[in-house]
Amino acid sequence: MTFEGGFKPFNRIGLSSSPSPFAKMSFESTCTFLQEATVYGDFDELRNPSARIVMGQPVQSGTGAFDVLADLAVPASA
């Protein structure tokens, strides 16, 4: 079920209605979707995991949702 109220296949036909050009390119028809995005001036805000993976960026969910910072300074002996 989708937000539009119907079913969509999880393949290039179902993803053709996706607003994310990079999500579309993560499936079979990379050149076709790239050409369409170029001709029609589409842009991608890289908000979905597929688009971020295509661009080589970490996915912002799970372990990619936060940074772990540790203080590596050695405490002075008292």
PQR file with spaces between the fields and no chain letter, atoms N, CA, C, O and H, PARSE charges and radii, in Angstrom:
ATOM       1  N    MET     1       0.849   -1.172    0.000 -0.4000 1.5000
ATOM       2  CA   MET     1       0.000    0.000    0.000 -0.0000 2.0000
ATOM       3  C    MET     1       0.897    1.238    0.000  0.5500 1.7000
ATOM       4  O    MET     1       1.906    1.270    0.705 -0.5500 1.4000
ATOM       5  N    THR     2       0.550    2.222   -0.760 -0.4000 1.5000
ATOM       6  CA   THR     2       1.322    3.450   -0.831 -0.0000 2.0000
ATOM       7  C    THR     2       0.519    4.610   -0.268  0.5500 1.7000
ATOM       8  O    THR     2      -0.662    4.465    0.050 -0.5500 1.4000
ATOM       9  H    THR     2      -0.269    2.196   -1.333  0.4000 1.0000
ATOM      10  N    PHE     3       1.165    5.760   -0.146 -0.4000 1.5000
ATOM      11  CA   PHE     3       0.446    6.936    0.356 -0.0000 2.0000
ATOM      12  C    PHE     3      -0.628    7.393   -0.611  0.5500 1.7000
ATOM      13  O    PHE     3      -1.509    8.172   -0.246 -0.5500 1.4000
ATOM      14  H    PHE     3       2.124    5.878   -0.404  0.4000 1.0000
ATOM      15  N    GLU     4      -0.558    6.912   -1.844 -0.4000 1.5000
ATOM      16  CA   GLU     4      -1.578    7.250   -2.829 -0.0000 2.0000
ATOM      17  C    GLU     4      -2.799    6.339   -2.714  0.5500 1.7000
ATOM      18  O    GLU     4      -3.805    6.570   -3.385 -0.5500 1.4000
ATOM      19  H    GLU     4       0.157    6.279   -2.141  0.4000 1.0000
ATOM      20  N    GLY     5      -2.722    5.315   -1.877 -0.4000 1.5000
ATOM      21  CA   GLY     5      -3.857    4.443   -1.646 -0.0000 2.0000
ATOM      22  C    GLY     5      -3.914    3.201   -2.504  0.5500 1.7000
ATOM      23  O    GLY     5      -4.910    2.478   -2.457 -0.5500 1.4000
ATOM      24  H    GLY     5      -1.905    5.127   -1.332  0.4000 1.0000
ATOM      25  N    GLY     6      -2.900    2.928   -3.275 -0.4000 1.5000
ATOM      26  CA   GLY     6      -2.897    1.743   -4.126 -0.0000 2.0000
ATOM      27  C    GLY     6      -1.609    0.952   -3.971  0.5500 1.7000
ATOM      28  O    GLY     6      -0.759    1.286   -3.145 -0.5500 1.4000
ATOM      29  H    GLY     6      -2.091    3.515   -3.313  0.4000 1.0000
ATOM      30  N    PHE     7      -1.474   -0.085   -4.762 -0.4000 1.5000
ATOM      31  CA   PHE     7      -0.277   -0.913   -4.745 -0.0000 2.0000
ATOM      32  C    PHE     7       0.630   -0.520   -5.903  0.5500 1.7000
ATOM      33  O    PHE     7       0.156   -0.170   -6.984 -0.5500 1.4000
ATOM      34  H    PHE     7      -2.165   -0.356   -5.433  0.4000 1.0000
ATOM      35  N    LYS     8       1.937   -0.579   -5.669 -0.4000 1.5000
ATOM      36  CA   LYS     8       2.907   -0.317   -6.726 -0.0000 2.0000
ATOM      37  C    LYS     8       3.950   -1.421   -6.693  0.5500 1.7000
ATOM      38  O    LYS     8       4.356   -1.864   -5.619 -0.5500 1.4000
ATOM      39  H    LYS     8       2.322   -0.863   -4.790  0.4000 1.0000
ATOM      40  N    PRO     9       4.381   -1.862   -7.857 -0.5600 1.5000
ATOM      41  CA   PRO     9       5.441   -2.873   -7.875  0.2800 2.0000
ATOM      42  C    PRO     9       6.772   -2.253   -7.466  0.5500 1.7000
ATOM      43  O    PRO     9       7.015   -1.070   -7.707 -0.5500 1.4000
ATOM      44  N    PHE    10       7.629   -3.058   -6.846 -0.4000 1.5000
ATOM      45  CA   PHE    10       8.947   -2.581   -6.446 -0.0000 2.0000
ATOM      46  C    PHE    10       9.932   -2.929   -7.556  0.5500 1.7000
ATOM      47  O    PHE    10      10.786   -3.801   -7.395 -0.5500 1.4000
ATOM      48  H    PHE    10       7.432   -4.019   -6.650  0.4000 1.0000
ATOM      49  N    ASN    11       9.800   -2.243   -8.670 -0.4000 1.5000
ATOM      50  CA   ASN    11      10.685   -2.422   -9.825 -0.0000 2.0000
ATOM      51  C    ASN    11      10.766   -1.093  -10.567  0.5500 1.7000
ATOM      52  O    ASN    11      10.271   -0.078  -10.077 -0.5500 1.4000
ATOM      53  H    ASN    11       9.106   -1.535   -8.800  0.4000 1.0000
ATOM      54  N    ARG    12      11.389   -1.093  -11.751 -0.4000 1.5000
ATOM      55  CA   ARG    12      11.579    0.180  -12.464 -0.0000 2.0000
ATOM      56  C    ARG    12      10.261    0.840  -12.839  0.5500 1.7000
ATOM      57  O    ARG    12      10.192    2.066  -12.917 -0.5500 1.4000
ATOM      58  H    ARG    12      11.790   -1.918  -12.149  0.4000 1.0000
ATOM      59  N    ILE    13       9.229    0.065  -13.071 -0.4000 1.5000
ATOM      60  CA   ILE    13       7.927    0.635  -13.428 -0.0000 2.0000
ATOM      61  C    ILE    13       7.299    1.322  -12.215  0.5500 1.7000
ATOM      62  O    ILE    13       6.758    2.422  -12.331 -0.5500 1.4000
ATOM      63  H    ILE    13       9.285   -0.932  -13.008  0.4000 1.0000
ATOM      64  N    GLY    14       7.372    0.681  -11.070 -0.4000 1.5000
ATOM      65  CA   GLY    14       6.824    1.280   -9.855 -0.0000 2.0000
ATOM      66  C    GLY    14       7.607    2.498   -9.406  0.5500 1.7000
ATOM      67  O    GLY    14       7.033    3.455   -8.886 -0.5500 1.4000
ATOM      68  H    GLY    14       7.812   -0.212  -10.975  0.4000 1.0000
ATOM      69  N    LEU    15       8.935    2.466   -9.608 -0.4000 1.5000
ATOM      70  CA   LEU    15       9.765    3.589   -9.194 -0.0000 2.0000
ATOM      71  C    LEU    15       9.765    4.743  -10.185  0.5500 1.7000
ATOM      72  O    LEU    15      10.282    5.815   -9.871 -0.5500 1.4000
ATOM      73  H    LEU    15       9.401    1.688  -10.030  0.4000 1.0000
ATOM      74  N    SER    16       9.206    4.556  -11.362 -0.4000 1.5000
ATOM      75  CA   SER    16       9.212    5.634  -12.351 -0.0000 2.0000
ATOM      76  C    SER    16       8.441    6.855  -11.867  0.5500 1.7000
ATOM      77  O    SER    16       8.660    7.960  -12.364 -0.5500 1.4000
ATOM      78  H    SER    16       8.787    3.685  -11.617  0.4000 1.0000
ATOM      79  N    SER    17       7.542    6.671  -10.907 -0.4000 1.5000
ATOM      80  CA   SER    17       6.795    7.810  -10.368 -0.0000 2.0000
ATOM      81  C    SER    17       7.487    8.436   -9.158  0.5500 1.7000
ATOM      82  O    SER    17       6.974    9.399   -8.589 -0.5500 1.4000
ATOM      83  H    SER    17       7.364    5.774  -10.504  0.4000 1.0000
ATOM      84  N    SER    18       8.642    7.906   -8.759 -0.4000 1.5000
ATOM      85  CA   SER    18       9.388    8.454   -7.626 -0.0000 2.0000
ATOM      86  C    SER    18       9.951    9.820   -7.990  0.5500 1.7000
ATOM      87  O    SER    18      10.422   10.011   -9.111 -0.5500 1.4000
ATOM      88  H    SER    18       9.059    7.124   -9.222  0.4000 1.0000
ATOM      89  N    PRO    19       9.913   10.780   -7.060 -0.5600 1.5000
ATOM      90  CA   PRO    19      10.476   12.091   -7.365  0.2800 2.0000
ATOM      91  C    PRO    19      12.007   12.117   -7.331  0.5500 1.7000
ATOM      92  O    PRO    19      12.616   13.087   -7.781 -0.5500 1.4000
ATOM      93  N    SER    20      12.627   11.070   -6.808 -0.4000 1.5000
ATOM      94  CA   SER    20      14.082   11.040   -6.668 -0.0000 2.0000
ATOM      95  C    SER    20      14.747   10.390   -7.881  0.5500 1.7000
ATOM      96  O    SER    20      14.591    9.188   -8.094 -0.5500 1.4000
ATOM      97  H    SER    20      12.133   10.281   -6.442  0.4000 1.0000
ATOM      98  N    PRO    21      15.492   11.172   -8.685 -0.5600 1.5000
ATOM      99  CA   PRO    21      16.157   10.588   -9.846  0.2800 2.0000
ATOM     100  C    PRO    21      17.188    9.525   -9.471  0.5500 1.7000
ATOM     101  O    PRO    21      17.334    8.534  -10.186 -0.5500 1.4000
ATOM     102  N    PHE    22      17.901    9.712   -8.367 -0.4000 1.5000
ATOM     103  CA   PHE    22      18.914    8.730   -7.969 -0.0000 2.0000
ATOM     104  C    PHE    22      18.287    7.442   -7.456  0.5500 1.7000
ATOM     105  O    PHE    22      18.865    6.367   -7.620 -0.5500 1.4000
ATOM     106  H    PHE    22      17.782   10.517   -7.785  0.4000 1.0000
ATOM     107  N    ALA    23      17.111    7.533   -6.836 -0.4000 1.5000
ATOM     108  CA   ALA    23      16.408    6.312   -6.430 -0.0000 2.0000
ATOM     109  C    ALA    23      15.986    5.532   -7.666  0.5500 1.7000
ATOM     110  O    ALA    23      16.053    4.303   -7.684 -0.5500 1.4000
ATOM     111  H    ALA    23      16.642    8.406   -6.702  0.4000 1.0000
ATOM     112  N    LYS    24      15.551    6.246   -8.699 -0.4000 1.5000
ATOM     113  CA   LYS    24      15.184    5.583   -9.952 -0.0000 2.0000
ATOM     114  C    LYS    24      16.405    4.915  -10.573  0.5500 1.7000
ATOM     115  O    LYS    24      16.312    3.801  -11.090 -0.5500 1.4000
ATOM     116  H    LYS    24      15.497    7.244   -8.685  0.4000 1.0000
ATOM     117  N    MET    25      17.544    5.591  -10.524 -0.4000 1.5000
ATOM     118  CA   MET    25      18.764    5.070  -11.142 -0.0000 2.0000
ATOM     119  C    MET    25      19.330    3.857  -10.423  0.5500 1.7000
ATOM     120  O    MET    25      20.167    3.146  -10.980 -0.5500 1.4000
ATOM     121  H    MET    25      17.620    6.495  -10.104  0.4000 1.0000
ATOM     122  N    SER    26      18.888    3.608   -9.196 -0.4000 1.5000
ATOM     123  CA   SER    26      19.410    2.450   -8.474 -0.0000 2.0000
ATOM     124  C    SER    26      18.831    1.141   -9.000  0.5500 1.7000
ATOM     125  O    SER    26      19.240    0.067   -8.561 -0.5500 1.4000
ATOM     126  H    SER    26      18.208    4.185   -8.743  0.4000 1.0000
ATOM     127  N    PHE    27      17.887    1.216   -9.934 -0.4000 1.5000
ATOM     128  CA   PHE    27      17.337    0.024  -10.548 -0.0000 2.0000
ATOM     129  C    PHE    27      17.858   -0.135  -11.972  0.5500 1.7000
ATOM     130  O    PHE    27      18.863    0.477  -12.330 -0.5500 1.4000
ATOM     131  H    PHE    27      17.555    2.089  -10.291  0.4000 1.0000
ATOM     132  N    GLU    28      17.200   -0.936  -12.778 -0.4000 1.5000
ATOM     133  CA   GLU    28      17.729   -1.409  -14.055 -0.0000 2.0000
ATOM     134  C    GLU    28      18.018   -0.327  -15.098  0.5500 1.7000
ATOM     135  O    GLU    28      19.040   -0.410  -15.780 -0.5500 1.4000
ATOM     136  H    GLU    28      16.383   -1.433  -12.487  0.4000 1.0000
ATOM     137  N    SER    29      17.183    0.653  -15.243 -0.4000 1.5000
ATOM     138  CA   SER    29      17.253    1.601  -16.363 -0.0000 2.0000
ATOM     139  C    SER    29      18.020    2.864  -15.996  0.5500 1.7000
ATOM     140  O    SER    29      17.482    3.966  -16.100 -0.5500 1.4000
ATOM     141  H    SER    29      16.353    0.720  -14.689  0.4000 1.0000
ATOM     142  N    THR    30      19.264    2.718  -15.572 -0.4000 1.5000
ATOM     143  CA   THR    30      20.048    3.860  -15.103 -0.0000 2.0000
ATOM     144  C    THR    30      20.170    4.950  -16.155  0.5500 1.7000
ATOM     145  O    THR    30      19.904    6.117  -15.869 -0.5500 1.4000
ATOM     146  H    THR    30      19.702    1.823  -15.488  0.4000 1.0000
ATOM     147  N    CYS    31      20.565    4.588  -17.359 -0.4000 1.5000
ATOM     148  CA   CYS    31      20.774    5.599  -18.412 -0.0000 2.0000
ATOM     149  C    CYS    31      19.482    6.308  -18.792  0.5500 1.7000
ATOM     150  O    CYS    31      19.483    7.515  -19.036 -0.5500 1.4000
ATOM     151  H    CYS    31      20.781    3.640  -17.591  0.4000 1.0000
ATOM     152  N    THR    32      18.388    5.572  -18.842 -0.4000 1.5000
ATOM     153  CA   THR    32      17.097    6.177  -19.192 -0.0000 2.0000
ATOM     154  C    THR    32      16.689    7.207  -18.143  0.5500 1.7000
ATOM     155  O    THR    32      16.300    8.324  -18.483 -0.5500 1.4000
ATOM     156  H    THR    32      18.387    4.592  -18.643  0.4000 1.0000
ATOM     157  N    PHE    33      16.778    6.827  -16.863 -0.4000 1.5000
ATOM     158  CA   PHE    33      16.392    7.748  -15.797 -0.0000 2.0000
ATOM     159  C    PHE    33      17.348    8.931  -15.716  0.5500 1.7000
ATOM     160  O    PHE    33      16.912   10.045  -15.425 -0.5500 1.4000
ATOM     161  H    PHE    33      17.094    5.920  -16.587  0.4000 1.0000
ATOM     162  N    LEU    34      18.644    8.720  -15.964 -0.4000 1.5000
ATOM     163  CA   LEU    34      19.616    9.805  -15.962 -0.0000 2.0000
ATOM     164  C    LEU    34      19.317   10.789  -17.090  0.5500 1.7000
ATOM     165  O    LEU    34      19.381   12.003  -16.900 -0.5500 1.4000
ATOM     166  H    LEU    34      18.998    7.815  -16.200  0.4000 1.0000
ATOM     167  N    GLN    35      18.996   10.263  -18.247 -0.4000 1.5000
ATOM     168  CA   GLN    35      18.668   11.119  -19.390 -0.0000 2.0000
ATOM     169  C    GLN    35      17.412   11.939  -19.102  0.5500 1.7000
ATOM     170  O    GLN    35      17.386   13.139  -19.374 -0.5500 1.4000
ATOM     171  H    GLN    35      18.944    9.276  -18.402  0.4000 1.0000
ATOM     172  N    GLU    36      16.380   11.312  -18.561 -0.4000 1.5000
ATOM     173  CA   GLU    36      15.148   12.031  -18.242 -0.0000 2.0000
ATOM     174  C    GLU    36      15.396   13.119  -17.201  0.5500 1.7000
ATOM     175  O    GLU    36      14.869   14.225  -17.318 -0.5500 1.4000
ATOM     176  H    GLU    36      16.402   10.337  -18.341  0.4000 1.0000
ATOM     177  N    ALA    37      16.197   12.806  -16.182 -0.4000 1.5000
ATOM     178  CA   ALA    37      16.494   13.789  -15.134 -0.0000 2.0000
ATOM     179  C    ALA    37      17.252   14.981  -15.708  0.5500 1.7000
ATOM     180  O    ALA    37      17.019   16.123  -15.311 -0.5500 1.4000
ATOM     181  H    ALA    37      16.626   11.908  -16.087  0.4000 1.0000
ATOM     182  N    THR    38      18.150   14.712  -16.635 -0.4000 1.5000
ATOM     183  CA   THR    38      18.928   15.787  -17.255 -0.0000 2.0000
ATOM     184  C    THR    38      18.054   16.659  -18.155  0.5500 1.7000
ATOM     185  O    THR    38      18.127   17.886  -18.101 -0.5500 1.4000
ATOM     186  H    THR    38      18.338   13.784  -16.958  0.4000 1.0000
ATOM     187  N    VAL    39      17.242   16.027  -18.967 -0.4000 1.5000
ATOM     188  CA   VAL    39      16.387   16.767  -19.909 -0.0000 2.0000
ATOM     189  C    VAL    39      15.362   17.621  -19.180  0.5500 1.7000
ATOM     190  O    VAL    39      15.122   18.764  -19.567 -0.5500 1.4000
ATOM     191  H    VAL    39      17.182   15.030  -19.011  0.4000 1.0000
ATOM     192  N    TYR    40      14.750   17.078  -18.122 -0.4000 1.5000
ATOM     193  CA   TYR    40      13.678   17.779  -17.427 -0.0000 2.0000
ATOM     194  C    TYR    40      14.149   18.589  -16.220  0.5500 1.7000
ATOM     195  O    TYR    40      13.330   19.193  -15.528 -0.5500 1.4000
ATOM     196  H    TYR    40      14.944   16.149  -17.807  0.4000 1.0000
ATOM     197  N    GLY    41      15.462   18.609  -15.960 -0.4000 1.5000
ATOM     198  CA   GLY    41      16.003   19.426  -14.869 -0.0000 2.0000
ATOM     199  C    GLY    41      15.623   18.938  -13.487  0.5500 1.7000
ATOM     200  O    GLY    41      15.476   19.744  -12.568 -0.5500 1.4000
ATOM     201  H    GLY    41      16.127   18.118  -16.522  0.4000 1.0000
ATOM     202  N    ASP    42      15.461   17.629  -13.322 -0.4000 1.5000
ATOM     203  CA   ASP    42      15.135   17.083  -12.000 -0.0000 2.0000
ATOM     204  C    ASP    42      16.313   17.265  -11.054  0.5500 1.7000
ATOM     205  O    ASP    42      17.462   17.340  -11.490 -0.5500 1.4000
ATOM     206  H    ASP    42      15.580   16.975  -14.069  0.4000 1.0000
ATOM     207  N    PHE    43      16.029   17.335   -9.779 -0.4000 1.5000
ATOM     208  CA   PHE    43      17.077   17.401   -8.766 -0.0000 2.0000
ATOM     209  C    PHE    43      16.725   16.453   -7.641  0.5500 1.7000
ATOM     210  O    PHE    43      15.584   16.009   -7.519 -0.5500 1.4000
ATOM     211  H    PHE    43      15.096   17.274   -9.425  0.4000 1.0000
ATOM     212  N    ASP    44      17.706   16.149   -6.827 -0.4000 1.5000
ATOM     213  CA   ASP    44      17.506   15.188   -5.754 -0.0000 2.0000
ATOM     214  C    ASP    44      18.084   15.747   -4.468  0.5500 1.7000
ATOM     215  O    ASP    44      19.231   16.194   -4.446 -0.5500 1.4000
ATOM     216  H    ASP    44      18.633   16.509   -6.925  0.4000 1.0000
ATOM     217  N    GLU    45      17.307   15.728   -3.403 -0.4000 1.5000
ATOM     218  CA   GLU    45      17.762   16.223   -2.106 -0.0000 2.0000
ATOM     219  C    GLU    45      18.428   15.124   -1.274  0.5500 1.7000
ATOM     220  O    GLU    45      18.810   15.358   -0.128 -0.5500 1.4000
ATOM     221  H    GLU    45      16.376   15.365   -3.421  0.4000 1.0000
ATOM     222  N    LEU    46      18.567   13.934   -1.847 -0.4000 1.5000
ATOM     223  CA   LEU    46      19.218   12.791   -1.189 -0.0000 2.0000
ATOM     224  C    LEU    46      18.598   12.482    0.174  0.5500 1.7000
ATOM     225  O    LEU    46      19.305   12.355    1.174 -0.5500 1.4000
ATOM     226  H    LEU    46      18.257   13.744   -2.778  0.4000 1.0000
ATOM     227  N    ARG    47      17.289   12.365    0.201 -0.4000 1.5000
ATOM     228  CA   ARG    47      16.595   12.062    1.458 -0.0000 2.0000
ATOM     229  C    ARG    47      16.281   10.586    1.625  0.5500 1.7000
ATOM     230  O    ARG    47      15.964   10.154    2.733 -0.5500 1.4000
ATOM     231  H    ARG    47      16.714   12.468   -0.611  0.4000 1.0000
ATOM     232  N    ASN    48      16.360    9.799    0.559 -0.4000 1.5000
ATOM     233  CA   ASN    48      16.047    8.380    0.720 -0.0000 2.0000
ATOM     234  C    ASN    48      17.327    7.537    0.640  0.5500 1.7000
ATOM     235  O    ASN    48      18.309    7.956    0.028 -0.5500 1.4000
ATOM     236  H    ASN    48      16.618   10.150   -0.341  0.4000 1.0000
ATOM     237  N    PRO    49      17.315    6.370    1.248 -0.5600 1.5000
ATOM     238  CA   PRO    49      18.523    5.537    1.292  0.2800 2.0000
ATOM     239  C    PRO    49      19.083    5.177   -0.076  0.5500 1.7000
ATOM     240  O    PRO    49      20.300    5.199   -0.257 -0.5500 1.4000
ATOM     241  N    SER    50      18.234    4.848   -1.044 -0.4000 1.5000
ATOM     242  CA   SER    50      18.727    4.466   -2.373 -0.0000 2.0000
ATOM     243  C    SER    50      19.526    5.590   -3.017  0.5500 1.7000
ATOM     244  O    SER    50      20.592    5.348   -3.582 -0.5500 1.4000
ATOM     245  H    SER    50      17.245    4.831   -0.897  0.4000 1.0000
ATOM     246  N    ALA    51      19.025    6.802   -2.938 -0.4000 1.5000
ATOM     247  CA   ALA    51      19.715    7.943   -3.540 -0.0000 2.0000
ATOM     248  C    ALA    51      21.054    8.188   -2.855  0.5500 1.7000
ATOM     249  O    ALA    51      22.044    8.486   -3.524 -0.5500 1.4000
ATOM     250  H    ALA    51      18.159    6.999   -2.480  0.4000 1.0000
ATOM     251  N    ARG    52      21.096    8.067   -1.543 -0.4000 1.5000
ATOM     252  CA   ARG    52      22.343    8.298   -0.805 -0.0000 2.0000
ATOM     253  C    ARG    52      23.376    7.217   -1.122  0.5500 1.7000
ATOM     254  O    ARG    52      24.567    7.513   -1.216 -0.5500 1.4000
ATOM     255  H    ARG    52      20.292    7.825   -1.000  0.4000 1.0000
ATOM     256  N    ILE    53      22.938    5.981   -1.286 -0.4000 1.5000
ATOM     257  CA   ILE    53      23.864    4.890   -1.615 -0.0000 2.0000
ATOM     258  C    ILE    53      24.427    5.093   -3.016  0.5500 1.7000
ATOM     259  O    ILE    53      25.623    4.893   -3.228 -0.5500 1.4000
ATOM     260  H    ILE    53      21.971    5.740   -1.210  0.4000 1.0000
ATOM     261  N    VAL    54      23.590    5.489   -3.979 -0.4000 1.5000
ATOM     262  CA   VAL    54      24.058    5.739   -5.340 -0.0000 2.0000
ATOM     263  C    VAL    54      25.139    6.816   -5.338  0.5500 1.7000
ATOM     264  O    VAL    54      26.091    6.734   -6.114 -0.5500 1.4000
ATOM     265  H    VAL    54      22.618    5.651   -3.806  0.4000 1.0000
ATOM     266  N    MET    55      25.006    7.822   -4.476 -0.4000 1.5000
ATOM     267  CA   MET    55      25.968    8.918   -4.420 -0.0000 2.0000
ATOM     268  C    MET    55      27.143    8.633   -3.486  0.5500 1.7000
ATOM     269  O    MET    55      28.032    9.472   -3.340 -0.5500 1.4000
ATOM     270  H    MET    55      24.233    7.889   -3.845  0.4000 1.0000
ATOM     271  N    GLY    56      27.155    7.458   -2.851 -0.4000 1.5000
ATOM     272  CA   GLY    56      28.264    7.098   -1.973 -0.0000 2.0000
ATOM     273  C    GLY    56      28.242    7.814   -0.637  0.5500 1.7000
ATOM     274  O    GLY    56      29.288    7.970   -0.008 -0.5500 1.4000
ATOM     275  H    GLY    56      26.433    6.776   -2.969  0.4000 1.0000
ATOM     276  N    GLN    57      27.075    8.252   -0.190 -0.4000 1.5000
ATOM     277  CA   GLN    57      26.945    8.924    1.094 -0.0000 2.0000
ATOM     278  C    GLN    57      26.300    7.987    2.100  0.5500 1.7000
ATOM     279  O    GLN    57      25.496    7.135    1.719 -0.5500 1.4000
ATOM     280  H    GLN    57      26.225    8.125   -0.702  0.4000 1.0000
ATOM     281  N    PRO    58      26.638    8.130    3.388 -0.5600 1.5000
ATOM     282  CA   PRO    58      26.022    7.261    4.394  0.2800 2.0000
ATOM     283  C    PRO    58      24.519    7.506    4.498  0.5500 1.7000
ATOM     284  O    PRO    58      24.044    8.635    4.373 -0.5500 1.4000
ATOM     285  N    VAL    59      23.799    6.441    4.726 -0.4000 1.5000
ATOM     286  CA   VAL    59      22.348    6.521    4.903 -0.0000 2.0000
ATOM     287  C    VAL    59      22.074    7.102    6.282  0.5500 1.7000
ATOM     288  O    VAL    59      22.692    6.692    7.265 -0.5500 1.4000
ATOM     289  H    VAL    59      24.184    5.524    4.827  0.4000 1.0000
ATOM     290  N    GLN    60      21.157    8.051    6.360 -0.4000 1.5000
ATOM     291  CA   GLN    60      20.877    8.710    7.630 -0.0000 2.0000
ATOM     292  C    GLN    60      19.778    7.986    8.404  0.5500 1.7000
ATOM     293  O    GLN    60      18.753    8.573    8.752 -0.5500 1.4000
ATOM     294  H    GLN    60      20.656    8.384    5.562  0.4000 1.0000
ATOM     295  N    SER    61      20.007    6.718    8.661 -0.4000 1.5000
ATOM     296  CA   SER    61      19.125    5.923    9.512 -0.0000 2.0000
ATOM     297  C    SER    61      19.976    4.815   10.110  0.5500 1.7000
ATOM     298  O    SER    61      21.076    4.545    9.627 -0.5500 1.4000
ATOM     299  H    SER    61      20.839    6.240    8.378  0.4000 1.0000
ATOM     300  N    GLY    62      19.483    4.185   11.137 -0.4000 1.5000
ATOM     301  CA   GLY    62      20.274    3.142   11.789 -0.0000 2.0000
ATOM     302  C    GLY    62      21.566    3.719   12.336  0.5500 1.7000
ATOM     303  O    GLY    62      21.550    4.750   13.008 -0.5500 1.4000
ATOM     304  H    GLY    62      18.590    4.405   11.529  0.4000 1.0000
ATOM     305  N    THR    63      22.681    3.068   12.057 -0.4000 1.5000
ATOM     306  CA   THR    63      23.962    3.545   12.570 -0.0000 2.0000
ATOM     307  C    THR    63      24.457    4.802   11.861  0.5500 1.7000
ATOM     308  O    THR    63      25.378    5.455   12.350 -0.5500 1.4000
ATOM     309  H    THR    63      22.694    2.230   11.511  0.4000 1.0000
ATOM     310  N    GLY    64      23.871    5.155   10.727 -0.4000 1.5000
ATOM     311  CA   GLY    64      24.248    6.377   10.033 -0.0000 2.0000
ATOM     312  C    GLY    64      23.464    7.592   10.494  0.5500 1.7000
ATOM     313  O    GLY    64      23.660    8.683    9.960 -0.5500 1.4000
ATOM     314  H    GLY    64      23.122    4.625   10.329  0.4000 1.0000
ATOM     315  N    ALA    65      22.577    7.431   11.477 -0.4000 1.5000
ATOM     316  CA   ALA    65      21.709    8.518   11.914 -0.0000 2.0000
ATOM     317  C    ALA    65      22.369    9.442   12.926  0.5500 1.7000
ATOM     318  O    ALA    65      21.833   10.509   13.224 -0.5500 1.4000
ATOM     319  H    ALA    65      22.417    6.544   11.911  0.4000 1.0000
ATOM     320  N    PHE    66      23.511    9.055   13.455 -0.4000 1.5000
ATOM     321  CA   PHE    66      24.140    9.881   14.486 -0.0000 2.0000
ATOM     322  C    PHE    66      25.648    9.669   14.460  0.5500 1.7000
ATOM     323  O    PHE    66      26.144    8.709   13.870 -0.5500 1.4000
ATOM     324  H    PHE    66      23.946    8.187   13.213  0.4000 1.0000
ATOM     325  N    ASP    67      26.362   10.569   15.102 -0.4000 1.5000
ATOM     326  CA   ASP    67      27.809   10.455   15.247 -0.0000 2.0000
ATOM     327  C    ASP    67      28.124   10.142   16.700  0.5500 1.7000
ATOM     328  O    ASP    67      27.457   10.632   17.611 -0.5500 1.4000
ATOM     329  H    ASP    67      25.960   11.349   15.582  0.4000 1.0000
ATOM     330  N    VAL    68      29.133    9.331   16.904 -0.4000 1.5000
ATOM     331  CA   VAL    68      29.594    9.045   18.263 -0.0000 2.0000
ATOM     332  C    VAL    68      30.927    9.757   18.436  0.5500 1.7000
ATOM     333  O    VAL    68      31.881    9.504   17.701 -0.5500 1.4000
ATOM     334  H    VAL    68      29.675    8.933   16.164  0.4000 1.0000
ATOM     335  N    LEU    69      30.980   10.640   19.406 -0.4000 1.5000
ATOM     336  CA   LEU    69      32.190   11.384   19.687 -0.0000 2.0000
ATOM     337  C    LEU    69      32.754   10.945   21.021  0.5500 1.7000
ATOM     338  O    LEU    69      32.019   10.815   22.000 -0.5500 1.4000
ATOM     339  H    LEU    69      30.205   10.846   20.004  0.4000 1.0000
ATOM     340  N    ALA    70      34.049   10.718   21.065 -0.4000 1.5000
ATOM     341  CA   ALA    70      34.698   10.304   22.310 -0.0000 2.0000
ATOM     342  C    ALA    70      35.862   11.236   22.576  0.5500 1.7000
ATOM     343  O    ALA    70      36.611   11.591   21.666 -0.5500 1.4000
ATOM     344  H    ALA    70      34.646   10.824   20.271  0.4000 1.0000
ATOM     345  N    ASP    71      36.008   11.630   23.840 -0.4000 1.5000
ATOM     346  CA   ASP    71      37.129   12.471   24.249 -0.0000 2.0000
ATOM     347  C    ASP    71      38.355   11.573   24.374  0.5500 1.7000
ATOM     348  O    ASP    71      38.393   10.696   25.237 -0.5500 1.4000
ATOM     349  H    ASP    71      35.400   11.342   24.579  0.4000 1.0000
ATOM     350  N    LEU    72      39.351   11.780   23.526 -0.4000 1.5000
ATOM     351  CA   LEU    72      40.535   10.936   23.496 -0.0000 2.0000
ATOM     352  C    LEU    72      41.693   11.527   24.281  0.5500 1.7000
ATOM     353  O    LEU    72      42.798   10.984   24.271 -0.5500 1.4000
ATOM     354  H    LEU    72      39.320   12.493   22.825  0.4000 1.0000
ATOM     355  N    ALA    73      41.444   12.630   24.956 -0.4000 1.5000
ATOM     356  CA   ALA    73      42.516   13.251   25.759 -0.0000 2.0000
ATOM     357  C    ALA    73      42.807   12.370   26.963  0.5500 1.7000
ATOM     358  O    ALA    73      41.899   11.848   27.609 -0.5500 1.4000
ATOM     359  H    ALA    73      40.546   13.071   24.965  0.4000 1.0000
ATOM     360  N    VAL    74      44.093   12.218   27.249 -0.4000 1.5000
ATOM     361  CA   VAL    74      44.513   11.426   28.404 -0.0000 2.0000
ATOM     362  C    VAL    74      44.422   12.310   29.637  0.5500 1.7000
ATOM     363  O    VAL    74      45.010   13.392   29.658 -0.5500 1.4000
ATOM     364  H    VAL    74      44.831   12.642   26.725  0.4000 1.0000
ATOM     365  N    PRO    75      43.689   11.873   30.680 -0.5600 1.5000
ATOM     366  CA   PRO    75      43.562   12.690   31.866  0.2800 2.0000
ATOM     367  C    PRO    75      44.921   12.810   32.586  0.5500 1.7000
ATOM     368  O    PRO    75      45.691   11.851   32.646 -0.5500 1.4000
ATOM     369  N    ALA    76      45.188   13.968   33.111 -0.4000 1.5000
ATOM     370  CA   ALA    76      46.436   14.201   33.843 -0.0000 2.0000
ATOM     371  C    ALA    76      46.397   13.447   35.169  0.5500 1.7000
ATOM     372  O    ALA    76      45.367   13.408   35.842 -0.5500 1.4000
ATOM     373  H    ALA    76      44.563   14.747   33.063  0.4000 1.0000
ATOM     374  N    SER    77      47.523   12.852   35.535 -0.4000 1.5000
ATOM     375  CA   SER    77      47.609   12.111   36.815 -0.0000 2.0000
ATOM     376  C    SER    77      47.573   13.081   37.964  0.5500 1.7000
ATOM     377  O    SER    77      48.194   14.143   37.917 -0.5500 1.4000
ATOM     378  H    SER    77      48.360   12.883   34.989  0.4000 1.0000
ATOM     379  N    ALA    78      46.841   12.713   39.005 -0.4000 1.5000
ATOM     380  CA   ALA    78      46.714   13.599   40.176 -0.0000 2.0000
ATOM     381  C    ALA    78      47.838   13.409   41.142  0.5500 1.7000
ATOM     382  O    ALA    78      47.882   14.075   42.176 -0.5500 1.4000
ATOM     383  H    ALA    78      46.336   11.851   39.044  0.4000 1.0000
